Amino acid sequence: MEIKILTKSDSELYFPEILEMLKRADGEFVPPLSSRSSTTQSSLVGNASTPEGILLYFEEMKKQRLAVALENGELVAFMSYRENYLTDTVTEVPNVYLSTLIVKPEGRGKGLTQIMYGELFNAYPDRCVYTRTWSTNAAHTKILSRLGFDILKVIENDRGEGIDTVYFVKRGVK
């Protein structure tokens, strides 16, 4: 397994595969990625899924940094993130804000998510790492807890009735 944090020019080589992964994983997200217009959208309910939606999401994601996991040269996972992204919730700089993480079904259960986070921590040891997910995403929440993330903020019913948005932070080693 090879994990690479990509330069902007290297990222473009993986865009076609990443778009296909986004399309395949669309319905696994709450709400679906195709109902969003951005990777950092704050209003997450009430938008219909559209083919254009996934393309809008992808266009925003292309402006971010990317890390990929390759197995025998094949893309099996990727994460996109922003450096020094600030919101009302994400307030500490320097930081890394992880917006998207997808592992192909055949790559799941092998610890790839933890390995990729580890690469991010190694690349940015002095930075806070932020991310968000939905409250019913038990697998990701469990991994974040195991990696030492703390819950930063919970926005109740933000993704629909009974589905909260949960922000997490892991402070840098410094």
N, C-alpha and C positions, 0 to 999 in steps of 0.2 A: 504494500500500500504506500502510495506517495501522496503527500499533502503539499500543495504549493499555494503560497500567497502570490497572486498575480500582479504584474504591472498592468497599466491601462492597455497597452498594445497587446500583451499576451491574452488579456481578457477576451478580446474580440474573437480569438480563435475558438472559444468555447460558447459564444453566444447562441449559435443554432441549437446545440445540445441543451443548453440551459433553458431556452425557450420551450423546447419539447418537454423537459422535466417540469417546468412550471405548468404547462397545460395538463400533463398527466396527474400532477399532485393538486391541482386547483381545488377540487372538492374535499380534500383532506383538511383544508384550512377553514377556520371559522372567523368571519365569513369567508366564502371562497375568494381567492385572489382575483378572479374575474369580475368581482363586484367592487373592486377597489380601483382607484386612479393613481395610487402612490404607495410606496413601501412604508411610508410614515404617516399615512392618513389617520386623522384623529376621529372622524365620524365613521363608525364601522357597521352601522345598521341602516336598513332601509334602502339600500342600493341593490338594483337587480344585476345579476351576472350577465355579462355580454362578452362576445368574442373580442370586442374592442377593449374591454376592461383588462383582460390579461395582457394585451399589447401595451396599454398605458402603464400597467404595473411593471412590465419588462423594460420599457423605455426609461422609467425612473430608476430601476435597478441597475441598468447599464452605466449610470453615472457614479455608481458606488465602487468600492474596492471589492474584489472577489478572492475567495480561497476555494480551491477545488481538491477533491480526493480522487485519485486515479488508481485503478486496479488493472494491471496489465495494459496500461495506456488508455483504458476506457474510463470516462467520467462516471463516477458512482454517487458523488455528493458534491454540493457546493454551498457556500454561505456568502451572503453579501452584507456589507457593513459600511458605515460612514464613520469618518474620524471627526471628532470634536463637534458632534451634533448636539444642539441645545433645544430644549423645550421647557415647558413649565415643570415637567417631571424630571427630565434629564438635565441636571444643572451643573455637574462637576466637569471641569476640563483639567487636563487632557482626558479624552474618553474615546471609546469605540462603541458605536451603537449597532448591534447586530440586527438586521431587519428581516433577513430571509435565510432559512436553513432547510435544505431538502436532501434527503437520502433516498435513492432509488429503492423500491421494495426489496430487490435482491441483495442490497447492501445493508439492510437493517439487521439489528441484532448482533452486530460485529464490533460495537463500540465506536463506530465512526464519528458519531456526534461528539463524544467525549474527546476523541483524538483531535478533531477539528477545533474544538474550543481550546484544547491544550496548545495547538499551534498559534492560535490567536493570543493566548496569554503569553507565550514565549516571544512573539513578535512585538507585543506591546506591554511589557512587564510593569511599566510605571503608570498605566492608564486604568481607569475604571472601565469595566465592560458592562454595558447595559443591553437588555433585550426585553421583549414583551411577548406574552402568549395569552391564550385563553384559559380560563380556569378549569375546563374539562379536558385539557391536553395533559393528561396524567403522565405520559411517558416523558415528555419534555420537561415538565415540572420536576419530576423525580431526578432527571439528569442534572438540572440546574442546582437542585438542592445538594446532590452528591458532589458537585464541583465547587461548592462554597458560595453560591449566589445567595443573596438575601432578598426578601420581598421588599420592594421600595414603595409600591403603591398599588392599590386595588381599586378599580373603577367598576362598581357593581352594575350588572345588567348592560354593560357597554356593548356587548356583541349579541344581545338578545336576552329574553327573559331567562334568568338563571345562569347566564354565561358572562362572567366578568373578564375584564382585561387586567392582567397581572404584570406589573413592571418589576424586573429583577435587576440587581446590580451586584457586581463582584469588584471590590476595590483592588486597585493595583498593588503590587508588592512594594514598589518604590524602593 
